[in-house]
Amino acid sequence: MLSLMLRGPIFLATSVHRGWRSAVAALLTESAFCVLTAGFYGAMVQALRNAEPKWLTAFFLTVALPALFQALEYWLHWFRGTPHLRPAEITSVGIGAISALFNWYAMRRGTLLVGAEGRAFTSDLGRLPGLILGFLAVLPRKLFERYKYMQSGFSSRIGRGQWL
């Protein structure tokens, strides 16, 4: 459902200039794709959420796996005749990568899980605003930590005369 809410409007918006019939057909095509693939994709992210090394997991979840799904999505829309497919797919790739990172982030924190590890979907929805804020803060926080580390390392080297 969340995947469709993010991706559906992309295909609707890029197709609407050809008329509402074309736009609705593109939206329905994307809906079918999401119904068929979202569960598998989510299961993969859930299965790998604690995998190590993290950099390799991040690469797989944001590049390798989405590339496969994007290829399938492109083929389905191409076969269906979705107009302006290239801009829709380019946008979808960006949204897909960010979405994959967010799903990984949320699942590592016990949200959006299914099966015995999961909670009620309504409970997960209640946690989403805080998770979104935390996700958006990851990069600034990491940059600040890196800056502080570099500052402390640089000042300690100056104190010992090892700054060159």
Order of alpha helices (4+ residues) and beta strands (2+ residues): alpha-alpha-alpha-alpha-alpha-alpha
